[in-house]
Amino acid sequence: MSLDRYVSEVYNNNPYWFAEEVQQAHHISRISKVLNNKTYLNGRHKILEKEDITYKEKELITAKTILQTAKSIIKFHNSYIMGKRVSLSGSDNMIKHYNSVLRKGKFYLINYKIVDVLNCYGDAYEYVYYDGSKITSKLIESSDGYPIYDDEGDYIGFIEHWTDAISNISYYYIYSDNKVDKFTNRGGKYLLEESKINLTGLPIHYINGENKESENFGRSILEDIIPILDRLEYLINKMDDAITVLSLNPLAYTTGQRIEGTVSADAIGYVLNLDDGEFKYAVANLDSASIKLLYDALIQQLQMVASVPSIAFGQTNIANASEVTLKLIYQNIDNHARQLEIYLRNGFEERFERIEILLNKKGIRFSEEDYLDVQFNYNRPIDNSEQIDQLSKQYADGAISKRTYIEKSPLTDNVDVELERIAEEGRTVEVVE
Protein backbone atom coordinates (compact mmCIF):
# COMPACT_ATOMS: atom_id res chain seq x y z
CA MET A 1 0.00 0.00 0.00
CA SER A 2 1.22 3.49 -0.89
CA LEU A 3 1.06 6.42 1.53
CA ASP A 4 -1.47 8.17 -0.72
CA ARG A 5 -3.77 5.16 -0.62
CA TYR A 6 -3.35 4.93 3.17
CA VAL A 7 -4.39 8.58 3.55
CA SER A 8 -7.34 7.99 1.24
CA GLU A 9 -8.65 4.87 2.99
CA VAL A 10 -7.95 5.82 6.61
CA TYR A 11 -8.46 9.60 6.58
CA ASN A 12 -10.69 10.12 3.52
CA ASN A 13 -8.00 12.28 1.86
CA ASN A 14 -8.01 14.81 4.69
CA PRO A 15 -5.14 17.21 3.76
CA TYR A 16 -4.21 17.49 7.44
CA TRP A 17 -4.34 13.76 8.16
CA PHE A 18 -0.92 13.89 9.85
CA ALA A 19 -2.40 15.75 12.85
CA GLU A 20 -4.78 12.83 13.43
CA GLU A 21 -2.14 10.18 12.74
CA VAL A 22 0.17 11.32 15.57
CA GLN A 23 -2.78 11.06 17.97
CA GLN A 24 -3.37 7.38 17.27
CA ALA A 25 -3.37 5.26 20.44
CA HIS A 26 -0.40 3.07 19.46
CA HIS A 27 1.73 6.15 18.78
CA ILE A 28 0.77 7.82 22.07
CA SER A 29 1.50 4.63 24.02
CA ARG A 30 4.93 4.22 22.44
CA ILE A 31 5.91 7.89 22.84
CA SER A 32 4.78 7.75 26.47
CA LYS A 33 7.22 4.88 27.12
CA VAL A 34 10.03 6.87 25.49
CA LEU A 35 9.32 9.91 27.66
CA ASN A 36 9.11 7.75 30.80
CA ASN A 37 12.52 6.24 30.00
CA LYS A 38 13.98 9.71 29.41
CA THR A 39 12.63 10.83 32.78
CA TYR A 40 14.12 7.77 34.50
CA LEU A 41 17.55 8.23 32.91
CA ASN A 42 17.49 11.86 34.05
CA GLY A 43 17.19 10.70 37.64
CA ARG A 44 13.44 10.88 38.34
CA HIS A 45 12.92 7.46 39.97
CA LYS A 46 10.04 5.89 41.87
CA ILE A 47 11.98 6.13 45.15
CA LEU A 48 11.54 9.92 45.13
CA GLU A 49 7.82 9.35 45.84
CA LYS A 50 8.71 7.87 49.23
CA GLU A 51 7.02 9.80 52.04
CA ASP A 52 8.91 11.61 54.80
CA ILE A 53 7.98 10.80 58.42
CA THR A 54 7.68 12.47 61.80
CA TYR A 55 10.37 11.33 64.23
CA LYS A 56 10.90 12.75 67.72
CA GLU A 57 8.24 15.37 66.96
CA LYS A 58 10.22 16.59 63.96
CA GLU A 59 10.05 15.89 60.24
CA LEU A 60 12.57 13.29 59.17
CA ILE A 61 13.59 13.40 55.50
CA THR A 62 13.73 9.75 54.56
CA ALA A 63 16.56 8.39 52.42
CA LYS A 64 15.95 8.69 48.68
CA THR A 65 19.27 7.70 47.16
CA ILE A 66 19.09 7.39 43.37
CA LEU A 67 20.96 4.50 41.74
CA GLN A 68 21.92 5.38 38.18
CA THR A 69 22.81 1.76 37.51
CA ALA A 70 20.67 1.70 34.38
CA LYS A 71 22.87 4.33 32.72
CA SER A 72 25.98 2.29 33.53
CA ILE A 73 24.38 -0.87 32.09
CA ILE A 74 23.43 0.92 28.88
CA LYS A 75 26.91 2.45 28.54
CA PHE A 76 28.39 -1.02 29.00
CA HIS A 77 26.22 -2.41 26.19
CA ASN A 78 26.97 0.57 23.92
CA SER A 79 30.70 0.27 24.44
CA TYR A 80 30.66 -3.50 24.02
CA ILE A 81 29.12 -3.50 20.56
CA MET A 82 30.35 -0.12 19.28
CA GLY A 83 33.37 0.68 21.44
CA LYS A 84 35.48 -0.57 18.55
CA ARG A 85 34.56 0.69 15.10
CA VAL A 86 32.78 -1.63 12.74
CA SER A 87 34.82 -2.47 9.67
CA LEU A 88 33.82 -2.97 6.06
CA SER A 89 34.51 -5.99 3.91
CA GLY A 90 33.80 -6.55 0.24
CA SER A 91 35.16 -5.40 -3.09
CA ASP A 92 38.04 -2.92 -2.92
CA ASN A 93 36.26 -0.37 -5.07
CA MET A 94 33.21 -0.12 -2.81
CA ILE A 95 35.26 -0.24 0.39
CA LYS A 96 37.35 2.70 -0.81
CA HIS A 97 34.38 4.96 -1.57
CA TYR A 98 32.27 3.95 1.41
CA ASN A 99 35.12 4.33 3.89
CA SER A 100 35.58 7.86 2.59
CA VAL A 101 31.84 8.60 2.99
CA LEU A 102 31.65 7.10 6.48
CA ARG A 103 34.73 9.01 7.64
CA LYS A 104 33.70 12.40 6.22
CA GLY A 105 30.09 11.99 7.39
CA LYS A 106 31.16 10.93 10.91
CA PHE A 107 29.01 7.83 10.63
CA TYR A 108 31.03 5.97 13.26
CA LEU A 109 29.82 8.45 15.89
CA ILE A 110 26.30 8.11 14.52
CA ASN A 111 26.61 4.31 14.86
CA TYR A 112 27.31 4.66 18.58
CA LYS A 113 24.35 7.00 19.01
CA ILE A 114 22.05 4.56 17.20
CA VAL A 115 22.99 1.75 19.59
CA ASP A 116 22.50 4.07 22.57
CA VAL A 117 19.04 5.10 21.37
CA LEU A 118 18.04 1.48 20.71
CA ASN A 119 19.06 0.41 24.19
CA CYS A 120 17.33 3.39 25.81
CA TYR A 121 14.12 3.55 23.79
CA GLY A 122 13.87 0.51 21.48
CA ASP A 123 13.59 2.42 18.16
CA ALA A 124 15.95 4.71 16.24
CA TYR A 125 15.37 6.70 13.04
CA GLU A 126 18.15 7.78 10.66
CA TYR A 127 17.72 10.01 7.62
CA VAL A 128 20.55 9.99 5.05
CA TYR A 129 21.02 13.20 3.05
CA TYR A 130 23.41 15.59 1.35
CA ASP A 131 24.97 18.28 3.54
CA GLY A 132 26.54 20.43 0.87
CA SER A 133 28.83 18.04 -0.97
CA LYS A 134 29.14 15.71 2.01
CA ILE A 135 26.95 12.65 2.58
CA THR A 136 25.85 12.37 6.18
CA SER A 137 22.77 11.54 8.23
CA LYS A 138 20.75 12.78 11.17
CA LEU A 139 19.04 10.89 13.95
CA ILE A 140 15.45 11.86 14.60
CA GLU A 141 14.50 11.98 18.27
CA SER A 142 12.66 8.83 19.33
CA SER A 143 9.99 10.98 20.98
CA ASP A 144 9.47 12.83 17.67
CA GLY A 145 9.32 9.83 15.35
CA TYR A 146 6.08 8.37 13.99
CA PRO A 147 6.71 5.58 11.46
CA ILE A 148 3.62 4.52 9.52
CA TYR A 149 2.95 0.88 8.73
CA ASP A 150 -0.02 -0.47 6.81
CA ASP A 151 -2.11 -3.48 7.82
CA GLU A 152 0.32 -5.84 6.10
CA GLY A 153 3.31 -4.46 8.03
CA ASP A 154 4.81 -2.51 5.13
CA TYR A 155 6.68 0.70 6.01
CA ILE A 156 4.96 3.38 3.90
CA GLY A 157 5.55 6.77 5.55
CA PHE A 158 7.09 8.72 8.38
CA ILE A 159 6.17 11.81 10.42
CA GLU A 160 8.62 13.85 12.47
CA HIS A 161 6.55 15.87 14.93
CA TRP A 162 7.16 18.06 17.96
CA THR A 163 5.71 21.16 19.62
CA ASP A 164 7.89 24.10 20.62
CA ALA A 165 7.55 24.63 24.38
CA ILE A 166 7.94 28.43 24.11
CA SER A 167 5.90 29.35 21.04
CA ASN A 168 3.50 26.39 21.32
CA ILE A 169 3.82 25.94 17.55
CA SER A 170 3.59 22.36 16.31
CA TYR A 171 5.87 21.16 13.51
CA TYR A 172 5.17 18.25 11.17
CA TYR A 173 7.69 16.86 8.66
CA ILE A 174 5.96 14.30 6.43
CA TYR A 175 8.38 11.93 4.68
CA SER A 176 7.27 10.00 1.62
CA ASP A 177 9.34 8.12 -0.95
CA ASN A 178 10.04 11.20 -3.08
CA LYS A 179 9.46 14.33 -0.98
CA VAL A 180 9.47 15.90 2.47
CA ASP A 181 6.67 18.35 3.35
CA LYS A 182 6.93 20.71 6.30
CA PHE A 183 3.69 21.79 7.99
CA THR A 184 3.10 24.01 11.04
CA ASN A 185 0.03 25.25 12.88
CA ARG A 186 1.41 28.78 12.98
CA GLY A 187 -1.43 31.28 13.34
CA GLY A 188 -3.90 28.55 14.33
CA LYS A 189 -4.04 26.98 10.87
CA TYR A 190 -2.07 24.17 9.28
CA LEU A 191 0.28 25.66 6.71
CA LEU A 192 2.54 23.99 4.17
CA GLU A 193 5.71 26.01 4.68
CA GLU A 194 8.18 23.97 2.65
CA SER A 195 8.37 21.01 0.27
CA LYS A 196 11.66 19.38 -0.74
CA ILE A 197 12.66 16.54 -3.04
CA ASN A 198 13.55 13.41 -1.10
CA LEU A 199 16.41 11.53 -2.76
CA THR A 200 16.86 8.79 -0.17
CA GLY A 201 13.33 7.72 0.72
CA LEU A 202 11.99 7.16 4.23
CA PRO A 203 14.16 7.44 7.34
CA ILE A 204 15.76 4.13 8.24
CA HIS A 205 13.88 2.49 11.11
CA TYR A 206 16.22 0.56 13.40
CA ILE A 207 14.58 -1.64 16.03
CA ASN A 208 15.76 -3.46 19.11
CA GLY A 209 13.79 -6.49 18.06
CA GLU A 210 12.66 -8.01 21.36
CA ASN A 211 9.12 -6.64 21.28
CA LYS A 212 6.74 -9.61 21.31
CA GLU A 213 3.72 -7.32 20.92
CA SER A 214 4.76 -5.84 17.57
CA GLU A 215 7.38 -6.86 15.01
CA ASN A 216 7.41 -3.31 13.62
CA PHE A 217 8.68 -1.68 16.81
CA GLY A 218 11.48 -2.36 19.26
CA ARG A 219 11.70 -2.59 23.04
CA SER A 220 14.14 -0.95 25.43
CA ILE A 221 16.14 -3.05 27.88
CA LEU A 222 15.06 -0.52 30.52
CA GLU A 223 11.60 -2.08 30.59
CA ASP A 224 13.13 -5.25 32.03
CA ILE A 225 15.67 -3.81 34.44
CA ILE A 226 13.81 -0.83 35.94
CA PRO A 227 11.48 -3.01 38.12
CA ILE A 228 14.53 -4.76 39.60
CA LEU A 229 16.38 -1.47 40.13
CA ASP A 230 13.30 0.03 41.79
CA ARG A 231 13.34 -2.84 44.27
CA LEU A 232 17.07 -2.43 44.90
CA GLU A 233 16.62 1.29 45.51
CA TYR A 234 13.76 0.61 47.93
CA LEU A 235 15.81 -1.98 49.84
CA ILE A 236 18.91 0.19 50.13
CA ASN A 237 16.99 3.30 51.17
CA LYS A 238 14.85 1.36 53.65
CA MET A 239 18.01 -0.03 55.21
CA ASP A 240 19.49 3.48 55.27
CA ASP A 241 16.46 4.75 57.21
CA ALA A 242 16.60 1.82 59.62
CA ILE A 243 20.28 2.36 60.39
CA THR A 244 19.88 6.14 60.69
CA VAL A 245 16.82 6.05 62.95
CA LEU A 246 17.20 2.89 64.98
CA SER A 247 20.99 2.46 65.17
CA LEU A 248 22.54 5.90 64.78
CA ASN A 249 19.71 7.91 66.30
CA PRO A 250 17.67 5.55 68.55
CA LEU A 251 14.75 6.40 70.81
CA ALA A 252 15.62 6.80 74.48
CA TYR A 253 13.29 5.48 77.17
CA THR A 254 13.20 4.92 80.95
CA THR A 255 11.56 2.44 83.25
CA GLY A 256 10.41 3.41 86.72
CA GLN A 257 11.38 7.02 87.52
CA ARG A 258 10.08 9.75 85.19
CA ILE A 259 12.64 12.22 83.79
CA GLU A 260 11.58 15.82 83.55
CA GLY A 261 12.63 17.52 80.35
CA THR A 262 14.33 15.90 77.38
CA VAL A 263 17.60 14.22 76.52
CA SER A 264 19.43 15.50 73.46
CA ALA A 265 19.47 13.15 70.54
CA ASP A 266 23.16 13.98 70.09
CA ALA A 267 24.02 13.12 73.71
CA ILE A 268 27.23 11.13 73.99
CA GLY A 269 28.93 10.30 77.30
CA TYR A 270 26.08 11.71 79.42
CA VAL A 271 25.48 10.19 82.85
CA LEU A 272 21.97 10.00 84.33
CA ASN A 273 21.48 9.13 87.98
CA LEU A 274 18.11 7.54 88.59
CA ASP A 275 16.79 6.72 92.07
CA ASP A 276 14.51 4.09 90.61
CA GLY A 277 14.38 2.39 87.20
CA GLU A 278 16.58 2.23 84.09
CA PHE A 279 17.54 4.45 81.15
CA LYS A 280 17.91 2.67 77.78
CA TYR A 281 18.00 3.22 74.03
CA ALA A 282 15.68 1.30 71.74
CA VAL A 283 18.13 -0.14 69.21
CA ALA A 284 16.92 -2.42 66.45
CA ASN A 285 18.77 -5.59 65.56
CA LEU A 286 18.81 -5.70 61.75
CA ASP A 287 18.54 -9.10 60.13
CA SER A 288 21.61 -8.47 57.99
CA ALA A 289 21.73 -12.05 56.72
CA SER A 290 18.23 -11.87 55.25
CA ILE A 291 18.87 -8.41 53.81
CA LYS A 292 22.06 -9.62 52.12
CA LEU A 293 20.27 -12.70 50.79
CA LEU A 294 17.59 -10.54 49.17
CA TYR A 295 20.13 -8.04 47.86
CA ASP A 296 22.32 -10.74 46.29
CA ALA A 297 19.27 -12.39 44.70
CA LEU A 298 18.23 -9.08 43.12
CA ILE A 299 21.75 -8.41 41.85
CA GLN A 300 21.91 -11.89 40.32
CA GLN A 301 18.61 -11.38 38.51
CA LEU A 302 19.75 -7.95 37.35
CA GLN A 303 22.87 -9.47 35.81
CA MET A 304 20.80 -12.08 33.96
CA VAL A 305 18.09 -9.72 32.75
CA ALA A 306 20.53 -6.96 31.77
CA SER A 307 22.86 -9.46 30.03
CA VAL A 308 25.83 -7.93 31.83
CA PRO A 309 28.76 -10.05 33.08
CA SER A 310 29.48 -10.16 36.78
CA ILE A 311 32.76 -8.33 36.17
CA ALA A 312 30.75 -5.19 35.46
CA PHE A 313 29.45 -5.34 39.05
CA GLY A 314 32.91 -5.99 40.47
CA GLN A 315 32.04 -9.56 41.42
CA THR A 316 34.56 -11.42 39.27
CA ASN A 317 38.33 -11.23 39.04
CA ILE A 318 39.53 -11.82 35.47
CA ALA A 319 43.21 -11.41 36.12
CA ASN A 320 45.16 -14.00 34.16
CA ALA A 321 41.92 -15.46 32.79
CA SER A 322 42.26 -17.57 29.67
CA GLU A 323 40.53 -16.80 26.39
CA VAL A 324 38.07 -19.65 27.02
CA THR A 325 37.25 -18.30 30.49
CA LEU A 326 36.66 -14.81 29.11
CA LYS A 327 34.29 -16.18 26.49
CA LEU A 328 32.27 -17.95 29.18
CA ILE A 329 32.12 -14.82 31.36
CA TYR A 330 30.96 -12.70 28.43
CA GLN A 331 28.67 -15.31 26.89
CA ASN A 332 25.44 -13.63 28.01
CA ILE A 333 26.31 -10.21 26.62
CA ASP A 334 27.68 -11.87 23.47
CA ASN A 335 24.26 -13.38 22.85
CA HIS A 336 22.57 -10.03 23.44
CA ALA A 337 25.01 -8.25 21.11
CA ARG A 338 24.50 -10.83 18.34
CA GLN A 339 20.73 -10.33 18.50
CA LEU A 340 21.11 -6.57 18.26
CA GLU A 341 23.69 -7.00 15.51
CA ILE A 342 21.07 -8.68 13.29
CA TYR A 343 18.86 -5.60 13.40
CA LEU A 344 21.76 -3.18 13.09
CA ARG A 345 23.06 -5.02 10.06
CA ASN A 346 19.64 -4.76 8.40
CA GLY A 347 19.63 -1.01 9.05
CA PHE A 348 23.21 -0.57 7.80
CA GLU A 349 22.34 -2.37 4.57
CA GLU A 350 19.51 0.13 4.03
CA ARG A 351 21.97 2.94 4.77
CA PHE A 352 24.40 1.57 2.16
CA GLU A 353 21.60 1.56 -0.43
CA ARG A 354 20.81 5.21 0.30
CA ILE A 355 24.48 6.18 0.17
CA GLU A 356 24.79 4.45 -3.19
CA ILE A 357 21.89 6.55 -4.53
CA LEU A 358 23.73 9.73 -3.53
CA LEU A 359 27.06 8.43 -4.91
CA ASN A 360 25.34 7.73 -8.22
CA LYS A 361 24.27 11.38 -8.28
CA LYS A 362 28.01 12.19 -8.14
CA GLY A 363 28.73 9.87 -11.06
CA ILE A 364 30.19 7.09 -8.89
CA ARG A 365 28.73 3.75 -9.90
CA PHE A 366 29.44 0.13 -9.04
CA SER A 367 29.20 -3.08 -11.02
CA GLU A 368 27.00 -6.04 -10.16
CA GLU A 369 30.08 -7.88 -8.88
CA ASP A 370 30.81 -5.19 -6.30
CA TYR A 371 29.54 -5.94 -2.80
CA LEU A 372 29.80 -4.62 0.74
CA ASP A 373 29.41 -6.09 4.20
CA VAL A 374 29.96 -4.85 7.75
CA GLN A 375 31.98 -6.61 10.44
CA PHE A 376 31.34 -5.99 14.15
CA ASN A 377 34.27 -5.99 16.56
CA TYR A 378 33.04 -6.56 20.10
CA ASN A 379 34.90 -4.71 22.82
CA ARG A 380 35.70 -7.81 24.85
CA PRO A 381 38.98 -8.22 26.79
CA ILE A 382 41.23 -10.48 24.77
CA ASP A 383 44.57 -12.18 24.97
CA ASN A 384 46.46 -10.14 22.34
CA SER A 385 49.30 -12.61 21.89
CA GLU A 386 46.94 -15.53 21.35
CA GLN A 387 44.84 -13.60 18.85
CA ILE A 388 47.88 -12.42 16.89
CA ASP A 389 49.22 -15.98 16.73
CA GLN A 390 45.92 -17.21 15.30
CA LEU A 391 45.81 -14.39 12.74
CA SER A 392 49.40 -15.06 11.70
CA LYS A 393 48.69 -18.75 11.12
CA GLN A 394 45.57 -17.99 9.07
CA TYR A 395 47.39 -15.37 7.00
CA ALA A 396 50.34 -17.72 6.40
CA ASP A 397 47.92 -20.44 5.27
CA GLY A 398 46.21 -18.03 2.88
CA ALA A 399 42.93 -18.28 4.79
CA ILE A 400 42.56 -14.50 5.29
CA SER A 401 43.64 -11.40 3.38
CA LYS A 402 46.10 -8.77 4.56
CA ARG A 403 43.21 -6.32 5.10
CA THR A 404 41.35 -8.81 7.29
CA TYR A 405 44.55 -9.50 9.23
CA ILE A 406 44.94 -5.79 9.99
CA GLU A 407 41.22 -5.30 10.72
CA LYS A 408 41.23 -8.06 13.31
CA SER A 409 44.58 -7.16 14.82
CA PRO A 410 44.30 -5.57 18.30
CA LEU A 411 47.39 -3.46 17.54
CA THR A 412 45.95 -1.38 14.67
CA ASP A 413 43.09 1.12 14.58
CA ASN A 414 42.99 2.52 11.04
CA VAL A 415 43.11 -0.17 8.38
CA ASP A 416 43.46 2.15 5.37
CA VAL A 417 46.31 4.13 6.92
CA GLU A 418 48.15 0.92 7.81
CA LEU A 419 47.74 -0.50 4.29
CA GLU A 420 49.04 2.75 2.81
CA ARG A 421 52.07 2.60 5.09
CA ILE A 422 52.77 -1.01 4.07
CA ALA A 423 52.49 -0.04 0.39
CA GLU A 424 54.80 2.92 0.94
CA GLU A 425 57.38 0.71 2.64
CA GLY A 426 57.24 -1.64 -0.32
CA ARG A 427 58.04 1.22 -2.70
CA THR A 428 60.92 2.48 -0.57
CA VAL A 429 64.37 1.28 -1.66
CA GLU A 430 66.94 1.31 1.12
CA VAL A 431 70.41 2.37 -0.04
CA VAL A 432 73.26 0.66 1.81
CA GLU A 433 76.77 2.07 1.38
Buried (B, 14 or more C-beta within 10 A) or exposed (E): BEBEEBBBEBBEEEEBBBBEBBEEEEBEEBBEBBEBBBEBBEEEBBBEEBEEEEBEEEEBEBBBEBBEBBBBBBBBBBBBBBBBBBBBBBEEBBBEBBBEBBEEBEBEEBBBBBBBBBBBBBBBBBBBBEEEEEBBBEBBBBBBBBBBBBEEEEBBBBBBBBEEEEEEEBBBBBBBEEEBBBBBBEEEEBEEEEEEEBBBBBBBBBBBBBBEEEEBBBBBBBBBBBEBBBBBBEBBBBBBBBBBBBEEBBBBEBEEEEEEEEEEEEEEEEEEEEEEEEBEEEEEEEEEEEBEEBBEEBBEBBBEBBBBBBBBBEEEEBEEBEEEEBEEBBEBBBEBBEBBBEBBBBBBEBBBEBBBBBBEEEEEEBEEEBEBBBEBBBBBEBBEEEBBEBBEEBBEEEEBEEBBBBBBBBEBEEBBEBBEEEEEEEEEEEEEE
